């Protein structure tokens, strides 16, 4: 039995991927580019364990076993990495497994993420990147050309290919539509290129989205005339401009394209029939406040982007970090009542929170933001704030971090109990409020702590 | 002194107008088509009074005088209709005013509408159509070609040109970009062509929108790549298909294009930089419930459309009217508390309301709608419901309906007092709720009754 545990980052696109060229190959109708986020703040952790004694391939996701025998995507990742496997040799030079033997090994996988699943924070990107990186580590996989592993991760979840690299990463759509071999990720700049770049994430909802990305893309490709135009005519120029901007650390251009492309992606969702909505009124308030902030600044100092969910990611530079967080806390504070009940882990960085709370915001700025219609001091709409930055690709972790038992190869990860308890309590609280005619919070699945959880 | 009082209808487009080809001529970047609504339910009323003794042109809007000396649009309508004026002759054949004399006459105008102003219910369309129709009546204007008066109304407010005709009315964008002479309205079918067609209007907000149509269009034309593509490539085919569908009373095609085009218009607003939002979460719930209803019906039985505001107009046929209203009242009921305070005028047709309340909705339908995430029985988000249908163009009213004093030519209309009082009370109520951390209602400008008001 051999095993490896890796962590992998999530990534948030600045030029968005929306629409498949080939469903079978999971290739896109346009190229895209994203910032890989720091795994100290958000990550997926995956342990892969392989053994000849495993009768079938198994997966535990956040501690619960899923039936993967039906999952073509999961199986495509296993078979894809197995094809690149090399002979395993001990430090003494002894052959432990000949590469021809790997096909007889069963695969167990346990994966968890430290942030909400399927709520538009690219949990599947981080998850599939960690899966492929973990498999590659166990099998000693060697690429035959740069980016080959990313073509495998792409088959798991499109945007997962970008999470195999740190920094600013492009997914080139490719030209070989028969094999998808050249539809791969390419690092534009590494994670040390722009150390001042920051991302502020406002988790507006941690509930699962009601239209999955795959289903939404398919409907959009079939019904939105605007999406086809975007993919064929708008995106290439944006890719060139934003890669240049990132390379030159030109935040104004980087930020403007990021906002425009987020809005255009959501516009194509709205042009879909029936229309798809991922942003809500809270998301819209974030957008309006960011534009008010930029107008007050006299430049693009903050740039929002929204994936397939209502959560905002706001890119900015370090020099405005305290001011921007202070501003967001004015309009999207933590819920004092719930905070006192469950303990506050509202912001992932307590020092930044303290600095922001002490920050003196300009009166004119507040007046301009107030005019956008969002009331100050109204808590509960934003569930959690992450402050993060760009980070590296997948990292191999120590055996102590393993989520599969080293003796049995069975799952040993249990989802955090504090978070689950909070969800139940909020569910009851939400129902209570319905009696007054207001629904403030969704009842199910709310994870306040986002804690790592423990092991059995 | 001569005077005339007319009423004019509003219209709600099925293929939307968004974007000006020429700001000076007020011509559009694409053709559009709309249903003219029944003036028994929503209308603008305008009295025009002309006299050589009037020193300057004056306008009272909903009882309050506005300075029109700066308004190019208002002045363009007056000078445009004056150019088509004819000699006024008494019933006895006596010349009262030679047409060459009209240029020495000052114009007084008083105008009111029976529905919220500038909230995306085409109040300016009805208002400018009434102005041009009133001026044409006073001056005995004669068109030199069909639709010429509509080219004048167009200069007041683009969509006003369509309100000069009843039924289903196209605005042809025209080819003469130097004069705009052929950018005019044309009746596709009259108001008796499709007597079963109904419109259910849900007034989600009666506050003034924060981005005016003119300003929004200008930003969209300058920044949205999708808007240019829509105008040049998508709209013409939609115009042909929907005119054919209306002519053949094919609701499925009519309804599908109506929904698609509403969504595409709002998509181009979202693609604008900075983005423009007219729909809110209540609008989105309406959309989701309409699609659930259609899926349950197994056909397009209801078709929403949204102008530049959050209010929904749902076209449907008479045979589903009770069911559709009953369904909407499940998810968007009147606010019981406010209703009891201010008296209920929630639905403009009490008989239809009674029928809908007695209607037994299917359990499976309700289950499908519940799954869309909107809670049942939550009042207050919809302020007022209008049930209406297609109607005729402008109508000349009797002298008893005049809004200008026949002796002095000065305004004698006062805006309804009941509505204003309600607004103040709601303002206080809204502030009270802020103390609990919830803002349910905007404080200002809420008109519950929409009453006609009285005269001084």
Interface residues (C-beta under 8 A of the other chain):
Chain A: X210 X225 X226 X229 X230 X233 X234 X256 X259 X260 X263 X264 X266 X267 X268 X270 X271 X272 X273 X274 X275 X277 X280 X281 X284 X287 X291 X373 X375 X377 X378 X379 X380 X434 X437 X438 X439 X440
Chain B: X210 X223 X225 X226 X229 X230 X233 X234 X256 X259 X260 X263 X264 X266 X267 X268 X270 X271 X272 X273 X274 X275 X277 X280 X281 X284 X287 X291 X373 X375 X377 X378 X379 X380 X434 X437 X438 X439 X440
